Amino acid sequence: MKRFVAVLAAGAALSGLGIAGAAARPTGTTTCGYGVGAKVCLTIDGRLASATGFASSAAGPAQFASFRLELGTTAGGSLEREDLGAVVPAGGITVGPVASTVPCGTGITATFAVTRAGRTPVTAAVTVPAVC
């Protein structure tokens, strides 16, 4: 029982950092964009938009990476952003979600950037209209 509680507490702490092992299944329409070793998915459900990023593990040992997950409008406005750093384990890592209400009829962009020491930064992006 104590081990189970410790696992739950660790999971709650990680999700508070925007890092989740298993995210709840969103409703609405989900569209994903891909980069080399990175993926970002944008879900639009009425006036609510949410974005989640995924970074795959690099070959070799686990490596520290910096992440930026951003939700914005095609007009250049930033709606929500999360910057954090973490070690990417062998199975990869999920970052987010970030969420915001959005203006109807606006193009919404989700961008996920991954930076690792000694490697070229990788970005995945997707844009969809917010149809309410």
N, CA, C and O atoms as a GROMACS GRO file, in nm:
protein
  528
    1MET      N    1   0.082  -0.120   0.000
    1MET     CA    2   0.000   0.000   0.000
    1MET      C    3   0.086   0.126   0.000
    1MET      O    4   0.057   0.221  -0.073
    2LYS      N    5   0.193   0.127   0.081
    2LYS     CA    6   0.280   0.245   0.087
    2LYS      C    7   0.345   0.269  -0.048
    2LYS      O    8   0.359   0.384  -0.089
    3ARG      N    9   0.386   0.163  -0.117
    3ARG     CA   10   0.449   0.178  -0.249
    3ARG      C   11   0.350   0.239  -0.348
    3ARG      O   12   0.388   0.327  -0.426
    4PHE      N   13   0.224   0.194  -0.345
    4PHE     CA   14   0.121   0.246  -0.434
    4PHE      C   15   0.100   0.396  -0.410
    4PHE      O   16   0.088   0.473  -0.506
    5VAL      N   17   0.094   0.436  -0.284
    5VAL     CA   18   0.076   0.578  -0.250
    5VAL      C   19   0.196   0.659  -0.298
    5VAL      O   20   0.180   0.771  -0.347
    6ALA      N   21   0.316   0.603  -0.283
    6ALA     CA   22   0.437   0.674  -0.329
    6ALA      C   23   0.435   0.692  -0.480
    6ALA      O   24   0.474   0.798  -0.529
    7VAL      N   25   0.391   0.592  -0.554
    7VAL     CA   26   0.381   0.602  -0.700
    7VAL      C   27   0.279   0.707  -0.738
    7VAL      O   28   0.302   0.787  -0.828
    8LEU      N   29   0.165   0.708  -0.669
    8LEU     CA   30   0.064   0.810  -0.697
    8LEU      C   31   0.116   0.950  -0.667
    8LEU      O   32   0.093   1.043  -0.745
    9ALA      N   33   0.187   0.966  -0.557
    9ALA     CA   34   0.243   1.096  -0.521
    9ALA      C   35   0.346   1.141  -0.624
    9ALA      O   36   0.348   1.258  -0.662
   10ALA      N   37   0.430   1.050  -0.669
   10ALA     CA   38   0.530   1.084  -0.771
   10ALA      C   39   0.462   1.123  -0.901
   10ALA      O   40   0.503   1.219  -0.966
   11GLY      N   41   0.358   1.051  -0.939
   11GLY     CA   42   0.284   1.085  -1.060
   11GLY      C   43   0.217   1.220  -1.051
   11GLY      O   44   0.216   1.296  -1.148
   12ALA      N   45   0.162   1.251  -0.935
   12ALA     CA   46   0.098   1.382  -0.914
   12ALA      C   47   0.202   1.493  -0.921
   12ALA      O   48   0.175   1.600  -0.976
   13ALA      N   49   0.321   1.469  -0.865
   13ALA     CA   50   0.426   1.570  -0.869
   13ALA      C   51   0.471   1.594  -1.012
   13ALA      O   52   0.490   1.709  -1.052
   14LEU      N   53   0.488   1.488  -1.090
   14LEU     CA   54   0.529   1.504  -1.230
   14LEU      C   55   0.422   1.574  -1.312
   14LEU      O   56   0.455   1.659  -1.394
   15SER      N   57   0.294   1.540  -1.292
   15SER     CA   58   0.191   1.606  -1.371
   15SER      C   59   0.180   1.753  -1.333
   15SER      O   60   0.139   1.834  -1.416
   16GLY      N   61   0.216   1.788  -1.210
   16GLY     CA   62   0.219   1.929  -1.170
   16GLY      C   63   0.328   2.005  -1.243
   16GLY      O   64   0.320   2.127  -1.258
   17LEU      N   65   0.432   1.934  -1.289
   17LEU     CA   66   0.539   1.996  -1.368
   17LEU      C   67   0.506   1.999  -1.516
   17LEU      O   68   0.585   2.051  -1.596
   18GLY      N   69   0.392   1.945  -1.553
   18GLY     CA   70   0.356   1.940  -1.694
   18GLY      C   71   0.413   1.817  -1.762
   18GLY      O   72   0.416   1.812  -1.885
   19ILE      N   73   0.457   1.718  -1.685
   19ILE     CA   74   0.510   1.595  -1.741
   19ILE      C   75   0.414   1.485  -1.699
   19ILE      O   76   0.390   1.465  -1.580
   20ALA      N   77   0.361   1.414  -1.795
   20ALA     CA   78   0.262   1.312  -1.762
   20ALA      C   79   0.300   1.179  -1.823
   20ALA      O   80   0.350   1.172  -1.935
   21GLY      N   81   0.277   1.074  -1.748
   21GLY     CA   82   0.300   0.940  -1.801
   21GLY      C   83   0.184   0.894  -1.886
   21GLY      O   84   0.205   0.831  -1.989
   22ALA      N   85   0.062   0.924  -1.846
   22ALA     CA   86  -0.056   0.887  -1.921
   22ALA      C   87  -0.156   1.001  -1.906
   22ALA      O   88  -0.203   1.028  -1.796
   23ALA      N   89  -0.188   1.065  -2.015
   23ALA     CA   90  -0.280   1.178  -2.011
   23ALA      C   91  -0.423   1.131  -2.035
   23ALA      O   92  -0.445   1.029  -2.101
   24ALA      N   93  -0.519   1.205  -1.981
   24ALA     CA   94  -0.659   1.175  -2.006
   24ALA      C   95  -0.690   1.196  -2.153
   24ALA      O   96  -0.634   1.286  -2.216
   25ARG      N   97  -0.777   1.116  -2.207
   25ARG     CA   98  -0.812   1.125  -2.349
   25ARG      C   99  -0.899   1.248  -2.372
   25ARG      O  100  -1.009   1.258  -2.317
   26PRO      N  101  -0.851   1.344  -2.455
   26PRO     CA  102  -0.930   1.464  -2.479
   26PRO      C  103  -1.046   1.436  -2.574
   26PRO      O  104  -1.043   1.341  -2.652
   27THR      N  105  -1.149   1.521  -2.566
   27THR     CA  106  -1.258   1.514  -2.661
   27THR      C  107  -1.233   1.620  -2.766
   27THR      O  108  -1.135   1.694  -2.755
   28GLY      N  109  -1.317   1.628  -2.868
   28GLY     CA  110  -1.297   1.728  -2.972
   28GLY      C  111  -1.217   1.669  -3.088
   28GLY      O  112  -1.209   1.548  -3.104
   29THR      N  113  -1.158   1.757  -3.167
   29THR     CA  114  -1.080   1.717  -3.283
   29THR      C  115  -0.932   1.734  -3.254
   29THR      O  116  -0.888   1.842  -3.215
   30THR      N  117  -0.855   1.628  -3.273
   30THR     CA  118  -0.712   1.631  -3.246
   30THR      C  119  -0.634   1.618  -3.377
   30THR      O  120  -0.662   1.530  -3.458
   31THR      N  121  -0.537   1.707  -3.396
   31THR     CA  122  -0.449   1.706  -3.512
   31THR      C  123  -0.306   1.712  -3.462
   31THR      O  124  -0.276   1.788  -3.370
   32CYS      N  125  -0.216   1.633  -3.522
   32CYS     CA  126  -0.078   1.628  -3.476
   32CYS      C  127   0.019   1.674  -3.584
   32CYS      O  128  -0.007   1.659  -3.703
   33GLY      N  129   0.130   1.730  -3.540
   33GLY     CA  130   0.240   1.769  -3.628
   33GLY      C  131   0.366   1.701  -3.579
   33GLY      O  132   0.380   1.671  -3.461
   34TYR      N  133   0.460   1.676  -3.672
   34TYR     CA  134   0.578   1.597  -3.640
   34TYR      C  135   0.707   1.667  -3.680
   34TYR      O  136   0.713   1.740  -3.779
   35GLY      N  137   0.810   1.642  -3.600
   35GLY     CA  138   0.946   1.682  -3.631
   35GLY      C  139   1.031   1.559  -3.605
   35GLY      O  140   0.978   1.458  -3.558
   36VAL      N  141   1.159   1.563  -3.634
   36VAL     CA  142   1.246   1.447  -3.610
   36VAL      C  143   1.261   1.428  -3.458
   36VAL      O  144   1.328   1.507  -3.392
   37GLY      N  145   1.199   1.325  -3.405
   37GLY     CA  146   1.207   1.297  -3.262
   37GLY      C  147   1.112   1.379  -3.176
   37GLY      O  148   1.124   1.377  -3.054
   38ALA      N  149   1.018   1.451  -3.238
   38ALA     CA  150   0.923   1.532  -3.162
   38ALA      C  151   0.785   1.525  -3.228
   38ALA      O  152   0.773   1.510  -3.349
   39LYS      N  153   0.683   1.538  -3.145
   39LYS     CA  154   0.545   1.536  -3.193
   39LYS      C  155   0.465   1.632  -3.107
   39LYS      O  156   0.486   1.639  -2.986
   40VAL      N  157   0.374   1.707  -3.169
   40VAL     CA  158   0.284   1.794  -3.093
   40VAL      C  159   0.142   1.767  -3.143
   40VAL      O  160   0.118   1.757  -3.263
   41CYS      N  161   0.048   1.756  -3.049
   41CYS     CA  162  -0.092   1.734  -3.085
   41CYS      C  163  -0.175   1.848  -3.028
   41CYS      O  164  -0.158   1.889  -2.914
   42LEU      N  165  -0.265   1.898  -3.111
   42LEU     CA  166  -0.352   2.010  -3.076
   42LEU      C  167  -0.496   1.961  -3.082
   42LEU      O  168  -0.541   1.909  -3.184
   43THR      N  169  -0.567   1.979  -2.971
   43THR     CA  170  -0.708   1.940  -2.964
   43THR      C  171  -0.793   2.065  -2.950
   43THR      O  172  -0.769   2.149  -2.863
   44ILE      N  173  -0.892   2.077  -3.038
   44ILE     CA  174  -0.987   2.188  -3.032
   44ILE      C  175  -1.122   2.129  -2.997
   44ILE      O  176  -1.172   2.040  -3.066
   45ASP      N  177  -1.182   2.180  -2.890
   45ASP     CA  178  -1.314   2.135  -2.846
   45ASP      C  179  -1.396   2.260  -2.814
   45ASP      O  180  -1.392   2.311  -2.702
   46GLY      N  181  -1.469   2.308  -2.913
   46GLY     CA  182  -1.543   2.433  -2.898
   46GLY      C  183  -1.446   2.549  -2.886
   46GLY      O  184  -1.367   2.573  -2.977
   47ARG      N  185  -1.453   2.621  -2.775
   47ARG     CA  186  -1.362   2.735  -2.754
   47ARG      C  187  -1.239   2.698  -2.672
   47ARG      O  188  -1.163   2.787  -2.633
   48LEU      N  189  -1.218   2.570  -2.644
   48LEU     CA  190  -1.103   2.526  -2.566
   48LEU      C  191  -1.002   2.457  -2.657
   48LEU      O  192  -1.036   2.367  -2.734
   49ALA      N  193  -0.878   2.501  -2.648
   49ALA     CA  194  -0.768   2.437  -2.722
   49ALA      C  195  -0.668   2.385  -2.621
   49ALA      O  196  -0.639   2.451  -2.521
   50SER      N  197  -0.613   2.267  -2.647
   50SER     CA  198  -0.507   2.213  -2.562
   50SER      C  199  -0.402   2.148  -2.649
   50SER      O  200  -0.432   2.092  -2.755
   51ALA      N  201  -0.277   2.157  -2.605
   51ALA     CA  202  -0.165   2.102  -2.680
   51ALA      C  203  -0.080   2.016  -2.588
   51ALA      O  204  -0.062   2.046  -2.470
   52THR      N  205  -0.029   1.906  -2.645
   52THR     CA  206   0.059   1.814  -2.573
   52THR      C  207   0.176   1.780  -2.664
   52THR      O  208   0.157   1.756  -2.783
   53GLY      N  209   0.296   1.778  -2.608
   53GLY     CA  210   0.415   1.744  -2.685
   53GLY      C  211   0.472   1.611  -2.641
   53GLY      O  212   0.456   1.570  -2.526
   54PHE      N  213   0.540   1.542  -2.734
   54PHE     CA  214   0.607   1.417  -2.703
   54PHE      C  215   0.746   1.420  -2.765
   54PHE      O  216   0.760   1.452  -2.883
   55ALA      N  217   0.847   1.387  -2.686
   55ALA     CA  218   0.985   1.378  -2.736
   55ALA      C  219   1.032   1.235  -2.723
   55ALA      O  220   1.019   1.174  -2.616
   56SER      N  221   1.086   1.180  -2.831
   56SER     CA  222   1.139   1.044  -2.824
   56SER      C  223   1.277   1.048  -2.761
   56SER      O  224   1.342   1.152  -2.757
   57SER      N  225   1.321   0.933  -2.714
   57SER     CA  226   1.452   0.925  -2.651
   57SER      C  227   1.561   0.924  -2.758
   57SER      O  228   1.540   0.876  -2.870
   58ALA      N  229   1.676   0.978  -2.723
   58ALA     CA  230   1.791   0.976  -2.813
   58ALA      C  231   1.862   0.842  -2.796
   58ALA      O  232   1.848   0.776  -2.693
   59ALA      N  233   1.938   0.803  -2.895
   59ALA     CA  234   2.016   0.680  -2.882
   59ALA      C  235   2.117   0.697  -2.769
   59ALA      O  236   2.172   0.805  -2.750
   60GLY      N  237   2.140   0.591  -2.694
   60GLY     CA  238   2.235   0.599  -2.584
   60GLY      C  239   2.166   0.622  -2.452
   60GLY      O  240   2.046   0.597  -2.439
   61PRO      N  241   2.240   0.669  -2.354
   61PRO     CA  242   2.183   0.686  -2.220
   61PRO      C  243   2.082   0.802  -2.216
   61PRO      O  244   2.079   0.887  -2.304
   62ALA      N  245   1.999   0.801  -2.111
   62ALA     CA  246   1.902   0.909  -2.092
   62ALA      C  247   1.975   1.043  -2.093
   62ALA      O  248   2.087   1.055  -2.041
   63GLN      N  249   1.912   1.143  -2.151
   63GLN     CA  250   1.977   1.272  -2.169
   63GLN      C  251   1.883   1.385  -2.126
   63GLN      O  252   1.762   1.378  -2.148
   64PHE      N  253   1.939   1.489  -2.064
   64PHE     CA  254   1.862   1.606  -2.024
   64PHE      C  255   1.823   1.685  -2.149
   64PHE      O  256   1.901   1.699  -2.242
   65ALA      N  257   1.700   1.736  -2.149
   65ALA     CA  258   1.653   1.820  -2.260
   65ALA      C  259   1.571   1.934  -2.205
   65ALA      O  260   1.512   1.925  -2.097
   66SER      N  261   1.567   2.044  -2.282
   66SER     CA  262   1.481   2.158  -2.250
   66SER      C  263   1.364   2.154  -2.346
   66SER      O  264   1.379   2.123  -2.464
   67PHE      N  265   1.245   2.187  -2.294
   67PHE     CA  266   1.123   2.181  -2.374
   67PHE      C  267   1.051   2.314  -2.370
   67PHE      O  268   1.052   2.384  -2.269
   68ARG      N  269   0.988   2.350  -2.481
   68ARG     CA  270   0.898   2.465  -2.486
   68ARG      C  271   0.773   2.419  -2.561
   68ARG      O  272   0.780   2.381  -2.678
   69LEU      N  273   0.660   2.423  -2.492
   69LEU     CA  274   0.530   2.388  -2.550
   69LEU      C  275   0.448   2.515  -2.551
   69LEU      O  276   0.423   2.575  -2.446
   70GLU      N  277   0.406   2.557  -2.670
   70GLU     CA  278   0.336   2.686  -2.681
   70GLU      C  279   0.209   2.673  -2.762
   70GLU      O  280   0.204   2.601  -2.862
   71LEU      N  281   0.107   2.743  -2.717
   71LEU     CA  282  -0.022   2.751  -2.784
   71LEU      C  283  -0.043   2.897  -2.820
   71LEU      O  284  -0.036   2.983  -2.732
   72GLY      N  285  -0.068   2.926  -2.947
   72GLY     CA  286  -0.084   3.064  -2.989
   72GLY      C  287  -0.179   3.077  -3.106
   72GLY      O  288  -0.234   2.978  -3.154
   73THR      N  289  -0.198   3.201  -3.152
   73THR     CA  290  -0.283   3.228  -3.267
   73THR      C  291  -0.194   3.251  -3.390
   73THR      O  292  -0.077   3.285  -3.378
   74THR      N  293  -0.253   3.232  -3.507
   74THR     CA  294  -0.176   3.255  -3.630
   74THR      C  295  -0.145   3.404  -3.648
   74THR      O  296  -0.058   3.440  -3.727
   75ALA      N  297  -0.214   3.490  -3.575
   75ALA     CA  298  -0.186   3.633  -3.579
   75ALA      C  299  -0.063   3.669  -3.495
   75ALA      O  300  -0.020   3.784  -3.493
   76GLY      N  301  -0.008   3.570  -3.425
   76GLY     CA  302   0.114   3.595  -3.347
   76GLY      C  303   0.094   3.608  -3.197
   76GLY      O  304   0.190   3.625  -3.123
   77GLY      N  305  -0.030   3.599  -3.151
   77GLY     CA  306  -0.055   3.610  -3.007
   77GLY      C  307  -0.026   3.480  -2.935
   77GLY      O  308  -0.059   3.372  -2.984
   78SER      N  309   0.036   3.491  -2.818
   78SER     CA  310   0.064   3.374  -2.736
   78SER      C  311  -0.051   3.353  -2.638
   78SER      O  312  -0.088   3.445  -2.566
   79LEU      N  313  -0.109   3.233  -2.636
   79LEU     CA  314  -0.220   3.202  -2.545
   79LEU      C  315  -0.172   3.135  -2.417
   79LEU      O  316  -0.221   3.166  -2.308
   80GLU      N  317  -0.076   3.045  -2.430
   80GLU     CA  318  -0.025   2.971  -2.315
   80GLU      C  319   0.109   2.912  -2.353
   80GLU      O  320   0.131   2.872  -2.468
   81ARG      N  321   0.200   2.906  -2.256
   81ARG     CA  322   0.333   2.852  -2.284
   81ARG      C  323   0.390   2.785  -2.160
   81ARG      O  324   0.365   2.829  -2.048
   82GLU      N  325   0.465   2.679  -2.182
   82GLU     CA  326   0.531   2.609  -2.074
   82GLU      C  327   0.674   2.579  -2.116
   82GLU      O  328   0.699   2.522  -2.222
   83ASP      N  329   0.769   2.620  -2.031
   83ASP     CA  330   0.912   2.593  -2.052
   83ASP      C  331   0.959   2.508  -1.936
   83ASP      O  332   0.936   2.543  -1.820
   84LEU      N  333   1.025   2.397  -1.965
   84LEU     CA  334   1.078   2.315  -1.858
   84LEU      C  335   1.191   2.228  -1.910
   84LEU      O  336   1.213   2.218  -2.031
   85GLY      N  337   1.262   2.166  -1.819
   85GLY     CA  338   1.369   2.074  -1.854
   85GLY      C  339   1.352   1.945  -1.777
   85GLY      O  340   1.305   1.945  -1.663
   86ALA      N  341   1.391   1.834  -1.840
   86ALA     CA  342   1.380   1.704  -1.775
   86ALA      C  343   1.470   1.605  -1.847
   86ALA      O  344   1.512   1.628  -1.960
   87VAL      N  345   1.498   1.495  -1.780
   87VAL     CA  346   1.572   1.386  -1.843
   87VAL      C  347   1.473   1.304  -1.924
   87VAL      O  348   1.367   1.266  -1.875
   88VAL      N  349   1.507   1.277  -2.050
   88VAL     CA  350   1.421   1.198  -2.138
   88VAL      C  351   1.454   1.050  -2.117
   88VAL      O  352   1.564   1.007  -2.151
   89PRO      N  353   1.360   0.973  -2.061
   89PRO     CA  354   1.387   0.831  -2.038
   89PRO      C  355   1.382   0.750  -2.168
   89PRO      O  356   1.349   0.804  -2.274
   90ALA      N  357   1.413   0.622  -2.160
   90ALA     CA  358   1.421   0.536  -2.278
   90ALA      C  359   1.294   0.536  -2.361
   90ALA      O  360   1.302   0.529  -2.484
   91GLY      N  361   1.177   0.544  -2.302
   91GLY     CA  362   1.052   0.540  -2.377
   91GLY      C  363   1.005   0.674  -2.429
   91GLY      O  364   0.900   0.681  -2.492
   92GLY      N  365   1.079   0.780  -2.404
   92GLY     CA  366   1.036   0.913  -2.443
   92GLY      C  367   0.964   0.982  -2.329
   92GLY      O  368   0.953   0.927  -2.220
   93ILE      N  369   0.915   1.104  -2.355
   93ILE     CA  370   0.850   1.182  -2.249
   93ILE      C  371   0.737   1.265  -2.308
   93ILE      O  372   0.749   1.319  -2.418
   94THR      N  373   0.628   1.275  -2.234
   94THR     CA  374   0.515   1.358  -2.272
   94THR      C  375   0.520   1.486  -2.190
   94THR      O  376   0.542   1.482  -2.069
   95VAL      N  377   0.501   1.600  -2.255
   95VAL     CA  378   0.503   1.730  -2.190
   95VAL      C  379   0.368   1.797  -2.211
   95VAL      O  380   0.316   1.800  -2.323
   96GLY      N  381   0.312   1.851  -2.105
   96GLY     CA  382   0.185   1.920  -2.114
   96GLY      C  383   0.074   1.838  -2.052
   96GLY      O  384   0.100   1.740  -1.982
   97PRO      N  385  -0.048   1.876  -2.076
   97PRO     CA  386  -0.091   1.973  -2.177
   97PRO      C  387  -0.090   2.117  -2.128
   97PRO      O  388  -0.089   2.144  -2.007
   98VAL      N  389  -0.091   2.208  -2.224
   98VAL     CA  390  -0.122   2.348  -2.198
   98VAL      C  391  -0.257   2.372  -2.263
   98VAL      O  392  -0.287   2.314  -2.367
   99ALA      N  393  -0.339   2.458  -2.204
   99ALA     CA  394  -0.473   2.480  -2.256
   99ALA      C  395  -0.514   2.625  -2.240
   99ALA      O  396  -0.465   2.696  -2.152
  100SER      N  397  -0.605   2.667  -2.327
  100SER     CA  398  -0.654   2.804  -2.323
  100SER      C  399  -0.787   2.812  -2.398
  100SER      O  400  -0.814   2.732  -2.487
  101THR      N  401  -0.868   2.910  -2.360
  101THR     CA  402  -0.984   2.940  -2.443
  101THR      C  403  -0.935   3.016  -2.564
  101THR      O  404  -0.836   3.089  -2.557
  102VAL      N  405  -1.004   3.000  -2.676
  102VAL     CA  406  -0.959   3.061  -2.801
  102VAL      C  407  -1.074   3.137  -2.867
  102VAL      O  408  -1.191   3.102  -2.849
  103PRO      N  409  -1.039   3.242  -2.943
  103PRO     CA  410  -1.143   3.314  -3.016
  103PRO      C  411  -1.191   3.231  -3.136
  103PRO      O  412  -1.109   3.177  -3.211
  104CYS      N  413  -1.323   3.222  -3.154
  104CYS     CA  414  -1.379   3.145  -3.266
  104CYS      C  415  -1.332   3.203  -3.399
  104CYS      O  416  -1.320   3.324  -3.415
  105GLY      N  417  -1.306   3.115  -3.494
  105GLY     CA  418  -1.265   3.156  -3.628
  105GLY      C  419  -1.118   3.190  -3.641
  105GLY      O  420  -1.074   3.228  -3.750
  106THR      N  421  -1.042   3.178  -3.535
  106THR     CA  422  -0.899   3.211  -3.538
  106THR      C  423  -0.818   3.086  -3.565
  106THR      O  424  -0.855   2.976  -3.523
  107GLY      N  425  -0.707   3.101  -3.635
  107GLY     CA  426  -0.615   2.990  -3.653
  107GLY      C  427  -0.536   2.971  -3.524
  107GLY      O  428  -0.484   3.068  -3.467
  108ILE      N  429  -0.527   2.848  -3.477
  108ILE     CA  430  -0.456   2.816  -3.353
  108ILE      C  431  -0.334   2.731  -3.388
  108ILE      O  432  -0.344   2.634  -3.462
  109THR      N  433  -0.219   2.769  -3.333
  109THR     CA  434  -0.094   2.697  -3.359
  109THR      C  435  -0.039   2.640  -3.229
  109THR      O  436  -0.033   2.708  -3.126
  110ALA      N  437   0.002   2.513  -3.236
  110ALA     CA  438   0.072   2.450  -3.124
  110ALA      C  439   0.214   2.422  -3.172
  110ALA      O  440   0.234   2.367  -3.280
  111THR      N  441   0.312   2.461  -3.090
  111THR     CA  442   0.454   2.441  -3.123
  111THR      C  443   0.522   2.373  -3.006
  111THR      O  444   0.503   2.411  -2.890
  112PHE      N  445   0.602   2.270  -3.037
  112PHE     CA  446   0.677   2.198  -2.935
  112PHE      C  447   0.822   2.194  -2.979
  112PHE      O  448   0.855   2.139  -3.084
  113ALA      N  449   0.911   2.254  -2.899
  113ALA     CA  450   1.054   2.260  -2.930
  113ALA      C  451   1.132   2.180  -2.827
  113ALA      O  452   1.106   2.189  -2.707
  114VAL      N  453   1.229   2.103  -2.876
  114VAL     CA  454   1.313   2.020  -2.789
  114VAL      C  455   1.458   2.056  -2.816
  114VAL      O  456   1.502   2.055  -2.931
  115THR      N  457   1.533   2.090  -2.710
  115THR     CA  458   1.674   2.125  -2.723
  115THR      C  459   1.757   2.033  -2.634
  115THR      O  460   1.731   2.021  -2.514
  116ARG      N  461   1.856   1.968  -2.695
  116ARG     CA  462   1.948   1.880  -2.622
  116ARG      C  463   2.089   1.926  -2.648
  116ARG      O  464   2.120   1.973  -2.757
  117ALA      N  465   2.176   1.911  -2.548
  117ALA     CA  466   2.316   1.953  -2.562
  117ALA      C  467   2.382   1.880  -2.678
  117ALA      O  468   2.369   1.758  -2.693
  118GLY      N  469   2.452   1.956  -2.761
  118GLY     CA  470   2.526   1.898  -2.872
  118GLY      C  471   2.442   1.856  -2.991
  118GLY      O  472   2.493   1.792  -3.083
  119ARG      N  473   2.314   1.890  -2.992
  119ARG     CA  474   2.225   1.853  -3.102
  119ARG      C  475   2.151   1.975  -3.154
  119ARG      O  476   2.131   2.073  -3.082
  120THR      N  477   2.112   1.968  -3.278
  120THR     CA  478   2.030   2.074  -3.338
  120THR      C  479   1.892   2.071  -3.273
  120THR      O  480   1.835   1.963  -3.260
  121PRO      N  481   1.837   2.185  -3.233
  121PRO     CA  482   1.702   2.186  -3.176
  121PRO      C  483   1.599   2.131  -3.276
  121PRO      O  484   1.612   2.149  -3.397
  122VAL      N  485   1.500   2.065  -3.223
  122VAL     CA  486   1.393   2.004  -3.305
  122VAL      C  487   1.261   2.072  -3.270
  122VAL      O  488   1.232   2.096  -3.153
  123THR      N  489   1.182   2.101  -3.373
  123THR     CA  490   1.052   2.163  -3.351
  123THR      C  491   0.944   2.089  -3.429
  123THR      O  492   0.965   2.049  -3.544
  124ALA      N  493   0.829   2.070  -3.365
  124ALA     CA  494   0.710   2.016  -3.430
  124ALA      C  495   0.600   2.121  -3.414
  124ALA      O  496   0.588   2.182  -3.308
  125ALA      N  497   0.520   2.142  -3.520
  125ALA     CA  498   0.415   2.242  -3.512
  125ALA      C  499   0.292   2.196  -3.590
  125ALA      O  500   0.303   2.118  -3.684
  126VAL      N  501   0.178   2.245  -3.549
  126VAL     CA  502   0.053   2.217  -3.619
  126VAL      C  503  -0.038   2.339  -3.604
  126VAL      O  504  -0.037   2.405  -3.500
  127THR      N  505  -0.116   2.370  -3.708
  127THR     CA  506  -0.210   2.482  -3.705
  127THR      C  507  -0.346   2.435  -3.754
  127THR      O  508  -0.356   2.367  -3.857
  128VAL      N  509  -0.450   2.470  -3.681
  128VAL     CA  510  -0.588   2.438  -3.719
  128VAL      C  511  -0.678   2.557  -3.686
  128VAL      O  512  -0.645   2.636  -3.598
  129PRO      N  513  -0.791   2.570  -3.756
  129PRO     CA  514  -0.884   2.677  -3.723
  129PRO      C  515  -0.970   2.640  -3.602
  129PRO      O  516  -1.006   2.523  -3.584
  130ALA      N  517  -1.002   2.738  -3.522
  130ALA     CA  518  -1.094   2.717  -3.408
  130ALA      C  519  -1.235   2.746  -3.460
  130ALA      O  520  -1.275   2.862  -3.470
  131VAL      N  521  -1.308   2.641  -3.492
  131VAL     CA  522  -1.444   2.654  -3.542
  131VAL      C  523  -1.538   2.628  -3.426
  131VAL      O  524  -1.543   2.516  -3.374
  132CYS      N  525  -1.613   2.730  -3.386
  132CYS     CA  526  -1.703   2.714  -3.270
  132CYS      C  527  -1.848   2.706  -3.315
  132CYS      O  528  -1.938   2.692  -3.232
   0.00000   0.00000   0.00000
